Amino acid sequence: MSKRGPSTEQIHHPFRAPEGWDAVPVPVMKASTVLFKNTAELHRPRRQDGISYRYGLPGTPTTYTLAARIATLEHAEHCVLTPSGLSAITLTSLAFLQPGDEVLLPDNVYGQNRHLAGGLLARLGIAHRFYDPLDASAFEAMLGERTRLVWLEAAGSITMEFPDLIGLLRACRARGVLTALDNTWGAGLAFNAFEVAPETAPGLGADLSMQALTKFPSGGADVLMGAVCTRDAALHRQLVAMHEYLGYGQGQNDVEAVLRALPSIALRYRAQDAAARDLATWMAGRPEVARVLYPALPDSPGHAFWRAVSPAASGCLFSAVFRPEFDARQVDAFVDALRCFGIGFSWAGPMSLAVPYDLSRSRSLGLPWAPEEGGTLVRFAIGLEEVEDLRADLAQALEVLGG
Ligand SMILES: *Cc1c(COP(=O)(O)O)cnc(C)c1O
């Protein structure tokens, strides 16, 4: 062979690192093109288990390793990864809903899931209604001929109601309706999505568990990723098929960041849960605050349902409802006065965050408090700072309310 040019030499370089390398981290395998040894291998039929090294998009050894670890975290058998938590929601709804079907959503569902149902799903001729996650008998009466999929979320977004998971899942089981749990809050650590109450309701669980890996699994506020897990091979095949239609893939550096964070997820969850418990209890005792929404607090909506499913874990999120005499502008001034809390969305990263919410357009069935009982709500996400520093910061910021 004549001497090849420097580009060809680089691209077709013959050196291959010897076999036998092993280390704790999973190697980052990047590819769009995946090479076949020869044409015979190219013509061989695809494997049926969803794992195939034919092209970078469906997966690489790095992404399949992450998927297997997330399946383990979720007590599941199968897992597909998606580019964000939201895309995992979209994947699930598109994989199982057809024109003419109906999907039921809890009234406190993650806002972008509500947006998807009212927008794209409605355009596709898929109906939706909202249910009260605390009222399983009213929910049961809503299940109809067309109800194909039920979304569950425990605890719900922003207002933190813990649903009657056992009652809701029993009603769906009795009618054979598919259930998908947005398990971002529990992260697979608070309770098992596929068997939510092994003592009192053995075998009862969701069919699908979706998670924003953006939150606890990443833990770094630096990655967007999602996952949908199941124990059912047929459901998994439907997810893989839709995943292929949508052309979802992940950046391998992002996959590596999540792999790197998973060994500390349980420690981080426990630490952030303990700090949130401390601060939620402290905030509930403050005169400026009408109530604190945090499942472990006895007067938080759905507390008894929380105790039945997740008594050891209450997550890193709580919301404080300020007394009605403080208007939204004053509560904004309190948030602006915080120094250890960033103002921003997402959660479960290292930095604590605070966001005031106007829920007037994101609830169909009303709020868990009357206007004379409470006013503006601030959602807190507790990070990894020392809890004493966060408490002192909340105390100094509350002074702007003249309390
Ligand atoms: C953040 C979040 C999502 C969406 O995750 P992204 O990765 O930000 O798209 C979905 N559900 C819940 C409950 C979330 O908190």
The ligand as an SDF file (V2000), in Angstrom:
LIG
                    3D

 15 15  0  0  0  0  0  0  0  0999 V2000
  -38.3240   18.0700   36.1530 C   0  0  0  0  0  0  0  0  0  0  0  0
  -39.4610   17.1590   36.0710 C   0  0  0  0  0  0  0  0  0  0  0  0
  -39.8190   16.5620   34.8570 C   0  0  0  0  0  0  0  0  0  0  0  0
  -39.1440   16.9060   33.5390 C   0  0  0  0  0  0  0  0  0  0  0  0
  -37.7730   16.7290   33.5220 O   0  0  0  0  0  0  0  0  0  0  0  0
  -36.8500   17.5490   32.4870 P   0  0  0  0  0  0  0  0  0  0  0  0
  -35.6270   16.7090   32.4040 O   0  0  0  0  0  0  0  0  0  0  0  0
  -36.6260   18.8880   33.0840 O   0  0  0  0  0  0  0  0  0  0  0  0
  -37.5740   17.6050   31.1870 O   0  0  0  0  0  0  0  0  0  0  0  0
  -40.8740   15.6890   34.8600 C   0  0  0  0  0  0  0  0  0  0  0  0
  -41.5580   15.4070   35.9830 N   0  0  0  0  0  0  0  0  0  0  0  0
  -41.2390   15.9700   37.1610 C   0  0  0  0  0  0  0  0  0  0  0  0
  -42.0410   15.6190   38.3670 C   0  0  0  0  0  0  0  0  0  0  0  0
  -40.1950   16.8540   37.2520 C   0  0  0  0  0  0  0  0  0  0  0  0
  -39.9000   17.4280   38.4200 O   0  0  0  0  0  0  0  0  0  0  0  0
  1  2  1  0
  2  3  1  0
  2 14  2  0
  3  4  1  0
  3 10  2  0
  4  5  1  0
  5  6  1  0
  6  7  2  0
  6  8  1  0
  6  9  1  0
 10 11  1  0
 11 12  2  0
 12 13  1  0
 12 14  1  0
 14 15  1  0
M  END
$$$$
